[in-house]
Amino acid sequence: MLDPKHFEDLVNRLSSAMPKGLQMLHEDINRNVRTSVESGLARLDLVTREEFDVQTAVLARSRAKISKLEAQVAALEQTLAANRPDSH
């Protein structure tokens, strides 16, 4: 998801881009901009960093299991081929 530091920077840049007369309403503008950005992000199909890290770990374990199973299948195929009588 969006890094909180980047989010703060975005809010600050948008707030500071407002005309000087509106900067008296900085807190209100800041709150409204934050709410708008958060609302927009909430509509996106995003996952948290924690969810992403969990899925990355699950994928790594799955890949390791698949590699192990592939090696076992290859060994079984070799054993089967070695024990198969020649068709000569």
ZAMARGU-4260 file (C-alpha; in steps of 0.2 Angstrom, whole numbers, plus 5000, padded with zeros to 4 digits):
<rodrens>
0) 5000/5000/5000 | 5005/5018/4999 | 5020/5022/5011 | 5013/5033/5025 | 5028/5045/5022
5) 5023/5047/5004 | 5005/5049/5009 | 5010/5063/5021 | 5021/5071/5008 | 5007/5071/4995
10) 4995/5079/5008 | 5008/5092/5012 | 5012/5096/4994 | 4993/5098/4990 | 4990/5109/5005
15) 5005/5120/5002 | 4999/5122/4983 | 4984/5131/4990 | 4983/5150/4988 | 4990/5159/5004
20) 4972/5165/5009 | 4967/5147/5010 | 4981/5142/5021 | 4972/5149/5036 | 4961/5134/5033
25) 4976/5122/5033 | 4969/5110/5045 | 4952/5109/5036 | 4960/5107/5019 | 4972/5094/5026
30) 4958/5084/5033 | 4948/5085/5017 | 4963/5080/5006 | 4967/5066/5018 | 4949/5060/5018
35) 4948/5061/4999 | 4964/5052/4996 | 4960/5038/5008 | 4943/5036/5000 | 4951/5034/4983
40) 4963/5021/4990 | 4950/5012/4999 | 4941/5009/4982 | 4956/5001/4974 | 4959/4983/4976
45) 4975/4984/4987 | 4982/4973/5000 | 4992/4978/5015 | 5011/4975/5016 | 5008/4962/5030
50) 4995/4953/5018 | 5008/4954/5004 | 5022/4947/5015 | 5011/4933/5021 | 5007/4928/5003
55) 5025/4930/4998 | 5030/4917/5012 | 5016/4905/5007 | 5022/4906/4989 | 5040/4903/4993
60) 5035/4887/5004 | 5024/4881/4989 | 5038/4883/4977 | 5050/4874/4989 | 5037/4859/4990
65) 5035/4859/4971 | 5054/4858/4968 | 5055/4844/4981 | 5040/4834/4973 | 5048/4837/4956
70) 5064/4829/4962 | 5055/4814/4969 | 5045/4811/4953 | 5061/4812/4943 | 5069/4799/4955
75) 5054/4788/4954 | 5054/4789/4935 | 5073/4785/4934 | 5070/4770/4946 | 5055/4764/4935
80) 5065/4766/4919 | 5080/4756/4926 | 5068/4742/4932 | 5058/4741/4916 | 5064/4726/4905
85) 5070/4730/4888 | 5058/4728/4874 | 5071/4720/4863
</rodrens>
